[in-house]
């Protein structure tokens, strides 16, 4: 799946989610967004979170997983030993399910569960924990309909979408949270660069719009990475959005 298309989907989600008024509509938008990126199955879980009201904390809070698999999973209380659920902590980054065998020394029960997930129709699994403290337990799990379904494999981009979802969900159910105590400041030109790039413009288009060279665009991004404390553009977009640096449309505008 082309990265440019996936980046446009990210931008579209960021802009559209600002106008969503309910948590149910936001969840539906997230499912639709991941569907555009090739994922037929989406599971949103909020198991433990001290920043959200307890009434919405639930494993599989919203899920499009196959009914047979969900019944099997819940009847056997698989969350107790599921490597995917155990990895859904705030201090863990995004991961492919297939990589968990390198992180865990799977028990026979865990190995069987992962095999059963594939047999249950969940292919190319991806885990996207909601960023935060180690105590936070929750995130989005994705899977495709078939082993050969074309889908986005950019973990950072997929993770950006899930974290934007989390921030907007938090606003809807708990009210806007204060930004980080340490403000992050970018120069006016750096703000122009990151906002134009976030909206899907190529480095060449950004350079033309700002009457600078592509090398200068890259230099600005290196400075942006340093100021934000990140390593790539997707991480920069996520952190900038969280600090109000990304110029998204006003929900009432």
Short mmCIF file of the C-alpha atoms (twelve columns), coordinates in Angstrom:
data_MODEL
# 
_entry.id   MODEL 
# 
loop_
_atom_site.group_PDB 
_atom_site.id 
_atom_site.type_symbol 
_atom_site.label_atom_id 
_atom_site.label_alt_id 
_atom_site.label_comp_id 
_atom_site.label_asym_id 
_atom_site.label_seq_id 
_atom_site.Cartn_x 
_atom_site.Cartn_y 
_atom_site.Cartn_z 
_atom_site.pdbx_PDB_model_num 
ATOM 1   C CA . UNK A 1   0.000   0.000   0.000  1 
ATOM 2   C CA . UNK A 2   1.559   3.349   -1.039 1 
ATOM 3   C CA . UNK A 3   2.840   5.443   1.864  1 
ATOM 4   C CA . UNK A 4   1.395   8.599   0.294  1 
ATOM 5   C CA . UNK A 5   -2.122  7.103   0.398  1 
ATOM 6   C CA . UNK A 6   -1.675  5.966   4.001  1 
ATOM 7   C CA . UNK A 7   -0.419  9.435   4.975  1 
ATOM 8   C CA . UNK A 8   -3.511  11.019  3.400  1 
ATOM 9   C CA . UNK A 9   -5.700  8.649   5.423  1 
ATOM 10  C CA . UNK A 10  -3.862  9.764   8.578  1 
ATOM 11  C CA . UNK A 11  -4.471  13.425  7.768  1 
ATOM 12  C CA . UNK A 12  -8.130  12.762  6.965  1 
ATOM 13  C CA . UNK A 13  -8.637  10.985  10.283 1 
ATOM 14  C CA . UNK A 14  -6.932  13.792  12.214 1 
ATOM 15  C CA . UNK A 15  -9.135  16.415  10.613 1 
ATOM 16  C CA . UNK A 16  -12.423 14.485  10.680 1 
ATOM 17  C CA . UNK A 17  -12.038 13.291  14.265 1 
ATOM 18  C CA . UNK A 18  -12.036 16.879  15.477 1 
ATOM 19  C CA . UNK A 19  -15.670 17.216  14.393 1 
ATOM 20  C CA . UNK A 20  -16.918 13.963  15.965 1 
ATOM 21  C CA . UNK A 21  -19.255 14.580  18.898 1 
ATOM 22  C CA . UNK A 22  -19.625 11.148  20.543 1 
ATOM 23  C CA . UNK A 23  -17.325 8.315   21.527 1 
ATOM 24  C CA . UNK A 24  -19.422 5.890   19.477 1 
ATOM 25  C CA . UNK A 25  -19.044 8.001   16.338 1 
ATOM 26  C CA . UNK A 26  -15.322 8.309   17.009 1 
ATOM 27  C CA . UNK A 27  -14.959 4.518   17.280 1 
ATOM 28  C CA . UNK A 28  -16.894 4.093   14.032 1 
ATOM 29  C CA . UNK A 29  -14.582 6.584   12.331 1 
ATOM 30  C CA . UNK A 30  -11.529 4.679   13.563 1 
ATOM 31  C CA . UNK A 31  -12.896 1.399   12.204 1 
ATOM 32  C CA . UNK A 32  -13.646 3.051   8.863  1 
ATOM 33  C CA . UNK A 33  -10.157 4.576   8.750  1 
ATOM 34  C CA . UNK A 34  -8.348  1.303   9.391  1 
ATOM 35  C CA . UNK A 35  -10.647 -0.324  6.840  1 
ATOM 36  C CA . UNK A 36  -9.224  2.033   4.209  1 
ATOM 37  C CA . UNK A 37  -5.767  0.769   5.154  1 
ATOM 38  C CA . UNK A 38  -6.713  -2.871  4.602  1 
ATOM 39  C CA . UNK A 39  -7.834  -4.006  8.058  1 
ATOM 40  C CA . UNK A 40  -11.247 -5.680  8.208  1 
ATOM 41  C CA . UNK A 41  -10.943 -6.411  11.931 1 
ATOM 42  C CA . UNK A 42  -10.456 -3.789  14.635 1 
ATOM 43  C CA . UNK A 43  -10.549 -4.319  18.396 1 
ATOM 44  C CA . UNK A 44  -10.469 -1.301  20.730 1 
ATOM 45  C CA . UNK A 45  -9.740  -2.231  24.341 1 
ATOM 46  C CA . UNK A 46  -9.468  -0.025  27.429 1 
ATOM 47  C CA . UNK A 47  -8.565  -2.378  30.250 1 
ATOM 48  C CA . UNK A 48  -6.950  0.002   32.759 1 
ATOM 49  C CA . UNK A 49  -6.629  3.766   32.523 1 
ATOM 50  C CA . UNK A 50  -6.592  6.212   35.429 1 
ATOM 51  C CA . UNK A 51  -7.294  9.142   33.084 1 
ATOM 52  C CA . UNK A 52  -10.622 7.793   31.797 1 
ATOM 53  C CA . UNK A 53  -13.930 7.122   33.595 1 
ATOM 54  C CA . UNK A 54  -14.247 3.543   34.809 1 
ATOM 55  C CA . UNK A 55  -17.563 2.951   33.038 1 
ATOM 56  C CA . UNK A 56  -15.874 2.813   29.628 1 
ATOM 57  C CA . UNK A 57  -13.019 0.538   30.673 1 
ATOM 58  C CA . UNK A 58  -13.556 -2.798  29.011 1 
ATOM 59  C CA . UNK A 59  -11.708 -5.389  26.990 1 
ATOM 60  C CA . UNK A 60  -13.087 -5.310  23.427 1 
ATOM 61  C CA . UNK A 61  -14.912 -2.052  24.195 1 
ATOM 62  C CA . UNK A 62  -15.603 -1.889  20.455 1 
ATOM 63  C CA . UNK A 63  -14.736 -4.807  18.198 1 
ATOM 64  C CA . UNK A 64  -15.385 -6.039  14.673 1 
ATOM 65  C CA . UNK A 65  -13.617 -9.354  15.296 1 
ATOM 66  C CA . UNK A 66  -15.377 -12.526 14.072 1 
ATOM 67  C CA . UNK A 67  -18.101 -13.593 16.506 1 
ATOM 68  C CA . UNK A 68  -16.810 -17.163 16.707 1 
ATOM 69  C CA . UNK A 69  -13.345 -16.000 17.705 1 
ATOM 70  C CA . UNK A 70  -14.689 -13.503 20.240 1 
ATOM 71  C CA . UNK A 71  -16.877 -16.183 21.861 1 
ATOM 72  C CA . UNK A 72  -13.930 -18.604 22.019 1 
ATOM 73  C CA . UNK A 73  -11.649 -15.936 23.488 1 
ATOM 74  C CA . UNK A 74  -14.068 -14.688 26.138 1 
ATOM 75  C CA . UNK A 75  -15.330 -18.132 27.178 1 
ATOM 76  C CA . UNK A 76  -11.770 -19.216 27.981 1 
ATOM 77  C CA . UNK A 77  -10.748 -15.895 29.542 1 
ATOM 78  C CA . UNK A 78  -7.809  -15.777 27.136 1 
ATOM 79  C CA . UNK A 79  -6.888  -12.236 28.129 1 
ATOM 80  C CA . UNK A 80  -5.101  -13.715 31.162 1 
ATOM 81  C CA . UNK A 81  -2.342  -15.171 28.982 1 
ATOM 82  C CA . UNK A 82  -2.799  -13.575 25.538 1 
ATOM 83  C CA . UNK A 83  0.611   -12.149 24.479 1 
ATOM 84  C CA . UNK A 84  -1.131  -9.372  22.538 1 
ATOM 85  C CA . UNK A 85  -3.176  -8.251  25.553 1 
ATOM 86  C CA . UNK A 86  -0.146  -8.560  27.845 1 
ATOM 87  C CA . UNK A 87  1.772   -6.253  25.508 1 
ATOM 88  C CA . UNK A 88  -0.919  -3.551  25.475 1 
ATOM 89  C CA . UNK A 89  0.895   -1.297  27.960 1 
ATOM 90  C CA . UNK A 90  1.428   2.435   27.695 1 
ATOM 91  C CA . UNK A 91  5.206   2.109   27.685 1 
ATOM 92  C CA . UNK A 92  5.283   -0.353  24.769 1 
ATOM 93  C CA . UNK A 93  5.440   0.643   21.113 1 
ATOM 94  C CA . UNK A 94  3.502   -0.831  18.190 1 
ATOM 95  C CA . UNK A 95  4.223   -4.410  17.171 1 
ATOM 96  C CA . UNK A 96  3.401   -7.157  14.716 1 
ATOM 97  C CA . UNK A 97  1.826   -10.149 16.425 1 
ATOM 98  C CA . UNK A 98  4.289   -12.371 14.600 1 
ATOM 99  C CA . UNK A 99  7.168   -10.660 16.424 1 
ATOM 100 C CA . UNK A 100 5.856   -11.474 19.892 1 
ATOM 101 C CA . UNK A 101 7.404   -14.923 19.820 1 
ATOM 102 C CA . UNK A 102 10.769  -13.151 19.932 1 
ATOM 103 C CA . UNK A 103 9.675   -11.050 22.922 1 
ATOM 104 C CA . UNK A 104 8.016   -13.801 24.946 1 
ATOM 105 C CA . UNK A 105 9.027   -17.332 25.749 1 
ATOM 106 C CA . UNK A 106 5.630   -18.663 24.676 1 
ATOM 107 C CA . UNK A 107 3.978   -21.289 26.800 1 
ATOM 108 C CA . UNK A 108 2.157   -24.067 24.909 1 
ATOM 109 C CA . UNK A 109 -1.102  -22.327 25.825 1 
ATOM 110 C CA . UNK A 110 0.084   -19.058 24.285 1 
ATOM 111 C CA . UNK A 111 1.404   -20.734 21.146 1 
ATOM 112 C CA . UNK A 112 -1.924  -22.493 20.701 1 
ATOM 113 C CA . UNK A 113 -3.824  -19.214 21.163 1 
ATOM 114 C CA . UNK A 114 -1.823  -17.452 18.448 1 
ATOM 115 C CA . UNK A 115 -2.388  -20.361 16.089 1 
ATOM 116 C CA . UNK A 116 -6.084  -20.384 16.904 1 
ATOM 117 C CA . UNK A 117 -6.305  -16.656 16.123 1 
ATOM 118 C CA . UNK A 118 -5.150  -17.333 12.569 1 
ATOM 119 C CA . UNK A 119 -7.530  -20.273 12.277 1 
ATOM 120 C CA . UNK A 120 -10.260 -17.941 13.528 1 
ATOM 121 C CA . UNK A 121 -9.658  -15.641 10.563 1 
ATOM 122 C CA . UNK A 122 -7.314  -13.020 12.047 1 
ATOM 123 C CA . UNK A 123 -4.348  -12.492 9.716  1 
ATOM 124 C CA . UNK A 124 -1.394  -10.074 9.705  1 
ATOM 125 C CA . UNK A 125 -2.135  -9.044  13.279 1 
ATOM 126 C CA . UNK A 126 -0.848  -5.730  14.627 1 
ATOM 127 C CA . UNK A 127 -0.947  -4.318  18.178 1 
ATOM 128 C CA . UNK A 128 -1.090  -0.560  18.837 1 
ATOM 129 C CA . UNK A 129 -0.917  0.187   22.588 1 
ATOM 130 C CA . UNK A 130 -2.187  3.583   23.705 1 
ATOM 131 C CA . UNK A 131 0.849   5.612   24.684 1 
ATOM 132 C CA . UNK A 132 1.246   6.589   28.335 1 
ATOM 133 C CA . UNK A 133 2.551   5.168   31.590 1 
ATOM 134 C CA . UNK A 134 3.316   1.502   32.180 1 
ATOM 135 C CA . UNK A 135 0.110   1.271   34.219 1 
ATOM 136 C CA . UNK A 136 -2.067  2.065   31.201 1 
ATOM 137 C CA . UNK A 137 -3.463  -1.080  29.612 1 
ATOM 138 C CA . UNK A 138 -5.277  -0.693  26.351 1 
ATOM 139 C CA . UNK A 139 -4.938  -0.147  22.659 1 
ATOM 140 C CA . UNK A 140 -6.089  -1.141  19.212 1 
ATOM 141 C CA . UNK A 141 -5.538  -4.551  17.646 1 
ATOM 142 C CA . UNK A 142 -5.827  -4.949  13.877 1 
ATOM 143 C CA . UNK A 143 -6.080  -7.913  11.533 1 
ATOM 144 C CA . UNK A 144 -6.790  -8.507  7.868  1 
ATOM 145 C CA . UNK A 145 -9.398  -10.748 6.292  1 
ATOM 146 C CA . UNK A 146 -6.915  -12.989 4.448  1 
ATOM 147 C CA . UNK A 147 -3.163  -13.626 4.595  1 
ATOM 148 C CA . UNK A 148 -2.719  -11.852 1.236  1 
ATOM 149 C CA . UNK A 149 -4.881  -8.783  1.881  1 
ATOM 150 C CA . UNK A 150 -3.016  -5.614  0.936  1 
ATOM 151 C CA . UNK A 151 -2.599  -3.502  4.043  1 
ATOM 152 C CA . UNK A 152 -0.508  -0.735  5.543  1 
ATOM 153 C CA . UNK A 153 2.618   -2.060  7.266  1 
ATOM 154 C CA . UNK A 154 3.918   1.254   8.578  1 
ATOM 155 C CA . UNK A 155 3.625   0.696   12.321 1 
ATOM 156 C CA . UNK A 156 4.396   4.302   13.238 1 
ATOM 157 C CA . UNK A 157 1.659   5.613   10.955 1 
ATOM 158 C CA . UNK A 158 -0.897  3.105   12.240 1 
ATOM 159 C CA . UNK A 159 0.128   3.927   15.806 1 
ATOM 160 C CA . UNK A 160 -0.293  7.646   15.108 1 
ATOM 161 C CA . UNK A 161 -3.916  7.073   14.166 1 
ATOM 162 C CA . UNK A 162 -4.657  5.032   17.299 1 
ATOM 163 C CA . UNK A 163 -3.076  7.621   19.583 1 
ATOM 164 C CA . UNK A 164 -4.947  10.474  17.911 1 
ATOM 165 C CA . UNK A 165 -8.080  8.411   18.541 1 
ATOM 166 C CA . UNK A 166 -7.136  8.048   22.209 1 
ATOM 167 C CA . UNK A 167 -6.543  11.782  22.686 1 
ATOM 168 C CA . UNK A 168 -9.861  12.649  21.062 1 
ATOM 169 C CA . UNK A 169 -11.663 9.962   23.088 1 
ATOM 170 C CA . UNK A 170 -10.150 11.406  26.251 1 
ATOM 171 C CA . UNK A 171 -11.431 14.861  25.288 1 
ATOM 172 C CA . UNK A 172 -14.932 13.484  24.725 1 
ATOM 173 C CA . UNK A 173 -15.283 11.480  27.925 1 
ATOM 174 C CA . UNK A 174 -12.993 13.270  30.381 1 
ATOM 175 C CA . UNK A 175 -12.603 16.775  28.971 1 
ATOM 176 C CA . UNK A 176 -9.480  18.314  27.391 1 
ATOM 177 C CA . UNK A 177 -6.322  17.544  29.324 1 
ATOM 178 C CA . UNK A 178 -3.576  20.125  29.872 1 
ATOM 179 C CA . UNK A 179 -0.597  20.003  27.574 1 
ATOM 180 C CA . UNK A 180 2.806   18.943  28.824 1 
ATOM 181 C CA . UNK A 181 4.318   21.322  31.361 1 
ATOM 182 C CA . UNK A 182 7.367   21.890  29.192 1 
ATOM 183 C CA . UNK A 183 6.195   23.865  26.140 1 
ATOM 184 C CA . UNK A 184 7.536   22.967  22.731 1 
ATOM 185 C CA . UNK A 185 8.279   25.854  20.427 1 
ATOM 186 C CA . UNK A 186 9.004   25.743  16.714 1 
ATOM 187 C CA . UNK A 187 10.095  28.616  14.536 1 
ATOM 188 C CA . UNK A 188 7.503   30.099  12.145 1 
ATOM 189 C CA . UNK A 189 9.179   28.391  9.189  1 
ATOM 190 C CA . UNK A 190 9.305   25.032  11.015 1 
ATOM 191 C CA . UNK A 191 5.596   25.399  11.745 1 
ATOM 192 C CA . UNK A 192 4.954   25.974  8.049  1 
ATOM 193 C CA . UNK A 193 7.000   22.916  7.085  1 
ATOM 194 C CA . UNK A 194 5.384   20.480  9.523  1 
ATOM 195 C CA . UNK A 195 1.844   21.674  8.815  1 
ATOM 196 C CA . UNK A 196 2.224   21.475  5.026  1 
ATOM 197 C CA . UNK A 197 3.851   18.055  5.278  1 
ATOM 198 C CA . UNK A 198 1.177   16.812  7.687  1 
ATOM 199 C CA . UNK A 199 -1.451  17.731  5.103  1 
ATOM 200 C CA . UNK A 200 0.171   15.334  2.657  1 
ATOM 201 C CA . UNK A 201 2.377   17.634  0.590  1 
ATOM 202 C CA . UNK A 202 5.637   16.219  -0.716 1 
ATOM 203 C CA . UNK A 203 8.979   17.824  0.140  1 
ATOM 204 C CA . UNK A 204 9.061   19.285  -3.369 1 
ATOM 205 C CA . UNK A 205 5.604   20.824  -2.953 1 
ATOM 206 C CA . UNK A 206 6.534   22.209  0.465  1 
ATOM 207 C CA . UNK A 207 9.703   23.704  -1.022 1 
ATOM 208 C CA . UNK A 208 7.741   25.378  -3.825 1 
ATOM 209 C CA . UNK A 209 5.094   26.744  -1.468 1 
ATOM 210 C CA . UNK A 210 7.710   28.227  0.860  1 
ATOM 211 C CA . UNK A 211 10.189  29.229  -1.879 1 
ATOM 212 C CA . UNK A 212 12.991  27.139  -0.384 1 
ATOM 213 C CA . UNK A 213 14.937  24.071  -1.519 1 
ATOM 214 C CA . UNK A 214 14.115  20.456  -0.694 1 
ATOM 215 C CA . UNK A 215 17.404  20.260  1.219  1 
ATOM 216 C CA . UNK A 216 16.204  23.145  3.370  1 
ATOM 217 C CA . UNK A 217 12.941  21.294  4.027  1 
ATOM 218 C CA . UNK A 218 14.950  18.305  5.269  1 
ATOM 219 C CA . UNK A 219 17.090  20.605  7.422  1 
ATOM 220 C CA . UNK A 220 13.953  22.049  8.999  1 
ATOM 221 C CA . UNK A 221 12.700  18.539  9.719  1 
ATOM 222 C CA . UNK A 222 15.965  17.595  11.419 1 
ATOM 223 C CA . UNK A 223 15.542  20.640  13.652 1 
ATOM 224 C CA . UNK A 224 11.897  19.730  14.271 1 
ATOM 225 C CA . UNK A 225 12.899  16.193  15.289 1 
ATOM 226 C CA . UNK A 226 15.457  17.604  17.723 1 
ATOM 227 C CA . UNK A 227 13.010  20.070  19.273 1 
ATOM 228 C CA . UNK A 228 10.266  17.458  19.619 1 
ATOM 229 C CA . UNK A 229 12.593  14.674  20.749 1 
ATOM 230 C CA . UNK A 230 11.512  12.258  18.011 1 
ATOM 231 C CA . UNK A 231 13.185  10.231  15.274 1 
ATOM 232 C CA . UNK A 232 10.873  10.425  12.278 1 
ATOM 233 C CA . UNK A 233 8.018   12.376  10.715 1 
ATOM 234 C CA . UNK A 234 5.193   10.177  11.932 1 
ATOM 235 C CA . UNK A 235 6.383   10.557  15.517 1 
ATOM 236 C CA . UNK A 236 6.704   14.301  14.905 1 
ATOM 237 C CA . UNK A 237 3.118   14.521  13.639 1 
ATOM 238 C CA . UNK A 238 1.805   12.649  16.686 1 
ATOM 239 C CA . UNK A 239 3.712   14.723  19.219 1 
ATOM 240 C CA . UNK A 240 2.955   17.987  17.426 1 
ATOM 241 C CA . UNK A 241 -0.769  17.158  17.361 1 
ATOM 242 C CA . UNK A 242 -0.684  16.355  21.069 1 
ATOM 243 C CA . UNK A 243 0.857   19.768  21.810 1 
ATOM 244 C CA . UNK A 244 -1.482  21.724  19.563 1 
ATOM 245 C CA . UNK A 245 1.267   22.509  17.056 1 
ATOM 246 C CA . UNK A 246 -0.529  20.929  14.111 1 
ATOM 247 C CA . UNK A 247 -3.011  23.434  12.710 1 
ATOM 248 C CA . UNK A 248 -6.172  21.321  12.502 1 
ATOM 249 C CA . UNK A 249 -9.540  22.837  11.565 1 
ATOM 250 C CA . UNK A 250 -11.663 24.090  14.440 1 
ATOM 251 C CA . UNK A 251 -14.511 21.633  15.143 1 
ATOM 252 C CA . UNK A 252 -17.025 24.475  14.901 1 
ATOM 253 C CA . UNK A 253 -15.469 25.976  11.794 1 
# 
